């Protein structure tokens, strides 16, 4: 049974865990701000967001190791081309600066561009054209390539249906694959929601395919650094079970293979046809050749009663992977996690270790790597049980052994009136940070706010 202890109203206005972190008012300009993305790079933390100032631009902010503001209050413009600029994705460049990939929308056309900035926010490239044609692009994801450049994947409509395309950009801003991107999958059906993880062997991309009649299917593809598909021309299925799979997530294993996680529908409906609302989390392991190692149908990671959804994953740094998900085994949503070892076995307790099982709902986890585990943030509704409650934001750090390193139930990093959306998390050597768009009340516009952990020693992080 979930705990439903009453919320103490005073906590709405008290300083929140000041010994654990610092709240950030990133941009509170009167114009609307949305879609923050962020990355640590060396000792600096960078945040970028879409901003309605000057007709729709991308603004950014930088913080030093003490969380002190380095650029102008409310940020500085980073991309000011004509038309609306939005949906930024950010990654460290390995040299103290950062990569930025975004959608530009002049004349309603949605094109994809990239830029590299140094630590002072100065652009280092001529703006790179990732994909520029008359058809829409969306849902782009990026990953550093480990050699000073980055991989980019996205959904693309150029073939009259949604396909998955990819591109690699060098450290100097050179396009390394085909102009406008290389097709990872261009089958007649629609492909959605790409997820990418990279290592020195290239990048692994996962998406889910939606045939017109058959069940949804999760596919995976490894692309070589030269842009060659290594796991078949259109990728390979993660699971051959005839039931549906959706919401894939991927973690490269660092040796040419990868772990693929998904929401599995095989137990959703009983033999009698009764809806069970029982979705599970499954995993598949691929070797460097694309061979499935955990049986043709994958392996159950969580088959607890009720539904498990919203899976996210990342490498554990030791040949395995971490996965987290939203879990309804106790009726209301909770957050659970599991570590998968290099041999594909689960390291923690059966059906996952609890991250947060407080009263109310916890959902939509986001994760980032830590030295001995991972950081995780989520939306939290423990103040009230009603569905319409505005979400708070909580954070936790999970150790590699499946225990929590911060206070039980997580750190409250945004617990106040208002609406919070579009949350993201990033991590570096000194800790972690989370950012989101926040509407303080119904009469206000959206601001960008955040939270960064206080620097802690390696010994403290293992406490």
C-alpha positions in Angstrom: 0.0 0.0 0.0 1.4 3.4 -0.9 2.0 6.0 1.8 -0.4 8.9 1.7 1.0 11.1 4.4 -0.4 14.6 4.4 1.8 17.3 2.7 3.0 20.1 5.0 2.0 23.4 3.4 5.0 25.3 4.8 7.3 23.3 2.5 5.8 25.3 -0.4 7.6 28.4 0.7 10.6 27.1 2.6 14.1 26.9 0.9 14.3 23.5 -0.7 17.2 21.2 0.3 19.7 24.1 0.2 22.5 21.8 1.5 21.8 19.5 -1.5 21.4 22.0 -4.4 20.7 25.4 -5.7 17.5 26.6 -7.5 18.0 28.5 -10.7 15.8 31.2 -12.2 17.3 30.7 -15.7 15.0 33.1 -17.7 12.0 35.0 -16.3 11.6 37.4 -19.2 8.0 38.5 -20.0 8.2 36.6 -23.3 7.3 32.9 -23.4 10.2 30.4 -22.9 9.9 26.7 -23.6 11.8 23.4 -24.3 15.0 23.7 -22.2 17.9 21.5 -23.0 21.2 21.4 -21.1 24.7 19.8 -20.7 27.7 19.9 -18.4 31.0 20.4 -20.2 34.1 20.4 -18.1 33.4 22.7 -15.2 30.5 24.7 -16.9 26.8 24.0 -17.1 25.0 25.2 -20.3 21.3 25.6 -20.8 19.5 26.5 -24.1 15.8 27.1 -24.7 13.4 28.5 -27.3 12.4 32.0 -26.5 9.7 34.3 -28.0 11.8 37.4 -27.7 12.6 39.0 -31.1 10.2 36.7 -32.9 11.3 33.3 -31.7 15.0 32.6 -31.1 17.2 30.3 -29.1 18.7 31.7 -26.0 21.3 30.2 -23.6 22.9 30.6 -20.2 26.1 29.3 -18.6 27.0 28.6 -15.0 30.4 28.0 -13.4 31.2 25.2 -10.9 29.7 27.3 -8.1 26.4 27.7 -10.0 27.2 31.4 -10.5 25.8 33.1 -13.6 28.3 33.6 -16.4 26.2 35.3 -19.1 23.6 38.1 -19.2 20.6 37.9 -16.9 17.8 36.0 -18.7 20.3 34.6 -21.2 21.9 35.6 -24.4 20.7 34.9 -28.0 22.6 31.9 -29.6 20.5 31.4 -32.8 18.8 34.5 -34.3 18.1 33.5 -37.9 14.9 34.6 -39.5 11.8 32.5 -38.6 11.1 30.6 -35.5 13.9 28.6 -34.0 13.0 25.8 -31.6 13.3 22.4 -30.0 17.0 22.6 -29.0 19.0 19.5 -28.2 22.4 20.0 -26.4 25.4 17.8 -25.8 29.0 18.4 -24.5 31.7 18.7 -27.2 34.5 17.2 -25.0 36.5 20.5 -25.1 34.6 22.7 -22.6 31.9 23.8 -25.1 28.7 22.3 -26.4 26.8 21.1 -29.5 23.4 22.5 -30.3 20.9 21.0 -32.8 17.6 22.6 -33.5 14.6 23.0 -35.8 14.3 26.2 -37.8 10.9 27.0 -39.2 11.0 29.7 -41.8 7.8 29.9 -43.9 6.4 26.9 -42.0 9.2 24.6 -43.3 10.9 22.6 -40.5 14.6 22.1 -41.2 17.3 20.8 -39.0 20.6 22.6 -38.2 23.6 22.2 -35.9 26.2 24.5 -34.4 29.1 24.1 -32.0 29.8 26.8 -29.3 32.9 27.3 -27.2 32.6 27.9 -23.4 32.0 31.6 -23.9 29.0 31.0 -26.2 30.9 31.8 -29.4 29.9 29.8 -32.5 32.7 27.7 -33.9 31.2 26.6 -37.2 29.3 28.0 -40.1 25.8 26.8 -39.3 25.6 23.1 -40.4 22.7 22.0 -42.5 21.7 18.6 -41.1 18.5 18.2 -43.2 17.0 20.9 -45.4 14.1 20.0 -47.7 10.4 20.8 -48.1 9.1 18.0 -45.9 8.8 18.1 -42.1 11.4 16.8 -39.6 10.8 16.2 -35.9 11.8 14.4 -32.8 15.6 14.7 -33.2 18.0 13.1 -30.7 21.8 13.6 -30.5 24.8 11.8 -29.0 28.5 12.7 -29.0 30.6 10.4 -31.2 33.6 10.4 -28.8 35.9 12.0 -31.4 34.8 15.6 -31.1 31.7 15.3 -33.3 28.2 14.0 -32.9 25.5 11.8 -34.2 22.0 13.1 -35.0 18.8 11.1 -35.7 15.3 12.2 -36.4 11.9 11.5 -37.9 11.5 12.6 -41.6 8.5 12.9 -43.9 10.4 13.1 -47.2 9.0 9.7 -48.4 5.3 10.6 -47.6 5.5 8.6 -44.4 7.6 8.9 -41.2 11.1 7.4 -41.6 14.2 7.5 -39.4 17.2 9.3 -40.8 20.6 10.0 -39.3 23.7 12.2 -39.7 27.2 12.5 -38.3 29.0 15.8 -38.0 32.7 16.0 -37.4 34.5 18.2 -34.8 35.1 20.8 -37.5 31.5 20.9 -38.6 31.9 18.7 -41.7 28.9 16.5 -42.8 30.2 13.0 -42.8 27.2 11.0 -44.2 24.9 11.7 -47.1 23.7 15.3 -47.6 20.3 15.7 -45.8 21.0 12.5 -43.9 21.2 8.7 -44.4 18.1 6.5 -44.1 18.2 4.2 -41.1 14.7 2.9 -42.0 12.5 3.9 -44.9 9.9 1.1 -45.0 6.4 1.9 -46.2 5.1 2.0 -42.6 5.7 4.8 -40.2 8.6 4.8 -37.7 8.5 6.9 -34.6 10.4 8.0 -31.5 14.1 7.4 -32.3 16.5 6.8 -29.4 20.3 6.9 -29.9 23.3 5.8 -27.9 26.9 6.0 -29.2 30.4 4.6 -28.5 33.6 4.3 -30.5 32.0 1.7 -32.7 29.4 4.0 -34.0 25.8 4.6 -32.9 22.9 2.4 -32.1 19.4 3.7 -32.9 16.1 2.3 -31.7 12.6 3.2 -32.9 9.2 1.7 -33.1 7.5 0.7 -36.4 3.8 1.0 -36.9 2.5 -1.2 -39.7 -1.0 -0.6 -40.9 -2.3 -4.0 -39.6 0.3 -5.8 -37.6 1.3 -5.0 -34.0 3.8 -2.2 -33.3 7.4 -3.5 -33.4 10.7 -2.2 -31.9 13.6 -2.1 -34.3 17.3 -1.5 -33.8 20.2 -0.4 -36.1 23.9 0.1 -35.6 25.4 2.6 -37.9 29.2 2.6 -38.4 31.1 5.8 -38.0 31.2 6.0 -41.8 27.4 5.8 -42.0 27.0 2.2 -43.1 24.1 0.2 -41.6 25.5 -2.9 -39.9 22.3 -4.7 -38.8 20.5 -5.1 -42.1 19.3 -2.5 -44.5 16.3 -1.5 -42.5 17.4 -2.6 -39.0 16.5 -5.7 -37.1 13.6 -6.4 -34.8 14.3 -6.5 -31.1 11.6 -9.1 -30.4 9.9 -11.6 -32.6 6.9 -12.1 -30.4 3.7 -11.4 -32.5 2.3 -9.0 -29.8 3.1 -5.3 -29.8 6.2 -3.5 -28.6 6.5 0.2 -28.2 8.5 3.1 -26.6 12.0 1.7 -27.2 15.2 2.9 -25.4 18.8 1.9 -26.1 22.1 1.8 -24.3 25.3 0.9 -26.1 27.5 -1.6 -24.3 30.8 0.0 -25.3 31.9 -3.1 -27.2 29.9 -2.9 -30.4 26.7 -4.3 -29.0 23.7 -2.8 -27.2 20.8 -3.3 -24.8 17.3 -2.4 -26.1 14.4 -1.9 -23.7 10.7 -1.5 -24.6 7.1 -1.6 -23.3 5.8 -5.0 -24.1 2.1 -5.8 -24.9 2.1 -9.6 -24.9 0.2 -9.9 -21.6 -2.1 -7.0 -22.2 -5.1 -9.1 -23.1 -6.1 -12.4 -21.5 -7.0 -15.5 -23.6 -10.6 -14.8 -22.8 -10.2 -11.4 -24.4 -10.4 -9.4 -21.2 -8.4 -6.2 -21.1 -5.8 -6.6 -18.3 -4.0 -3.3 -18.6 -0.9 -5.2 -17.9 2.1 -3.9 -20.0 5.6 -5.0 -19.0 9.2 -4.0 -19.5 11.4 -6.3 -21.7 15.0 -6.2 -22.8 17.0 -7.5 -25.7 20.8 -7.7 -25.9 22.6 -7.5 -29.3 26.1 -8.5 -30.1 28.2 -6.4 -32.5 26.8 -8.3 -35.5 23.2 -7.6 -34.5 22.5 -11.1 -33.2 19.8 -11.3 -30.5 21.3 -12.8 -27.4 18.4 -13.0 -25.0 16.1 -15.3 -27.0 14.1 -14.3 -30.1 11.4 -12.8 -27.9 13.6 -10.9 -25.4 13.7 -11.2 -21.7 11.2 -9.9 -19.1 12.8 -7.1 -17.0 9.6 -6.3 -15.1 6.4 -8.4 -15.1 4.9 -7.0 -11.9 1.1 -6.7 -11.8 -0.4 -3.7 -13.5 1.2 -1.6 -16.2 4.8 -0.5 -16.7 5.4 2.4 -19.2 7.8 5.2 -20.0 11.0 3.3 -20.0 14.4 5.2 -20.3 17.9 3.7 -20.3 21.6 4.5 -20.3 24.9 2.6 -20.3 26.3 1.7 -16.8 29.9 2.2 -17.9 30.9 -1.4 -17.3 29.3 -3.2 -20.3 25.8 -3.2 -18.8 22.9 -0.8 -18.6 20.4 0.9 -16.4 16.7 1.2 -17.1 14.0 3.1 -15.3 10.2 3.3 -15.8 6.9 4.4 -14.5 5.2 1.6 -12.7 1.5 1.1 -11.8 1.8 -2.1 -9.8 0.3 -0.3 -6.8 -2.5 1.4 -8.8 -0.9 4.9 -8.7 2.3 5.5 -10.7 5.7 4.9 -9.0 9.2 4.9 -10.3 11.2 1.7 -10.5 14.6 0.8 -11.9 16.8 -2.1 -12.8 20.5 -2.7 -13.7 21.3 -5.3 -16.5 24.7 -6.9 -16.3 26.9 -7.6 -19.4 25.6 -11.2 -19.5 22.0 -9.9 -19.7 21.0 -10.8 -16.2 19.3 -8.5 -13.8 21.5 -7.2 -10.9 18.8 -6.0 -8.6 15.7 -7.5 -7.1 13.1 -9.1 -9.3 10.8 -6.7 -11.1 13.1 -3.7 -10.2 14.2 -1.7 -7.3 11.9 1.1 -6.1 13.2 4.6 -6.7 10.1 6.4 -5.4 6.9 4.8 -4.0 5.5 7.8 -2.1 1.8 8.7 -2.0 0.2 10.2 -5.1 1.7 9.7 -8.5 5.3 9.8 -9.8 5.8 9.6 -13.5 7.9 10.5 -16.6 11.4 9.7 -15.3 14.5 11.3 -16.9 18.0 9.9 -16.2 21.7 11.0 -16.5 24.9 9.1 -15.6 26.7 9.3 -12.3 30.1 8.0 -11.3 28.5 5.0 -9.4 25.0 4.8 -10.7 22.7 7.4 -12.2 20.7 10.6 -11.4 17.0 10.6 -12.0 14.3 13.3 -12.0 10.5 12.9 -12.3 7.2 14.7 -12.0 5.6 14.2 -8.6 2.0 14.5 -7.5 2.3 13.5 -3.8 0.8 16.7 -2.5 -2.6 15.6 -3.5 -4.0 12.5 -5.2 -6.2 14.2 -7.8 -5.2 13.8 -11.4 -5.3 17.6 -12.0 -2.7 18.5 -9.4 0.1 20.5 -10.9 3.3 18.5 -10.9 6.3 19.0 -8.7 9.8 17.9 -9.6 11.8 15.5 -7.5 15.3 14.1 -7.9 17.2 11.0 -6.6 20.6 9.4 -7.2 20.7 5.6 -7.5 23.8 3.7 -6.6 25.1 0.8 -8.8 23.9 -1.6 -6.1 20.3 -0.5 -6.5 20.1 1.6 -3.3 19.2 5.3 -3.1 21.9 7.8 -2.2 19.7 10.7 -1.2 16.8 11.0 1.2 14.0 8.4 1.0 11.3 9.6 -1.5 13.7 11.9 -3.3 14.8 15.5 -3.1 12.1 18.0 -3.7 13.6 20.5 -6.1 10.5 22.3 -7.3 7.6 22.1 -4.9 5.5 25.2 -5.2 2.3 26.4 -7.0 2.5 26.4 -10.8 2.7 24.2 -13.8 6.0 22.5 -14.9 6.5 20.8 -18.2 9.3 19.8 -20.7 11.7 18.6 -18.0 15.3 17.5 -18.8 18.3 16.4 -16.8 22.0 16.3 -17.4 25.0 15.3 -15.3 28.8 16.0 -15.1 31.7 15.2 -12.9 30.5 17.6 -10.2 26.9 16.5 -10.0 23.6 16.9 -11.9 21.1 19.6 -13.0 17.5 19.6 -14.1 15.6 22.2 -16.1 12.0 22.8 -17.1 9.5 25.3 -18.3 7.4 26.7 -15.5 4.1 28.7 -15.5 3.8 30.2 -11.9 0.1 30.9 -12.3 -2.6 31.0 -14.9 -2.0 34.7 -15.6 1.8 34.3 -16.2 3.8 33.1 -19.2 6.3 30.2 -19.2 9.7 30.8 -17.6 12.8 28.6 -17.6 13.8 27.4 -14.2 16.2 24.7 -12.9 18.1 23.1 -10.1 21.8 22.1 -9.8 23.3 19.8 -7.2 26.0 21.2 -4.9 29.5 19.8 -5.7 30.2 16.7 -3.6 33.3 14.6 -3.2 33.4 11.1 -4.6 33.2 9.8 -1.0 30.0 11.8 -0.4 28.4 10.6 -3.6 28.8 7.0 -2.4 27.2 7.7 1.0 
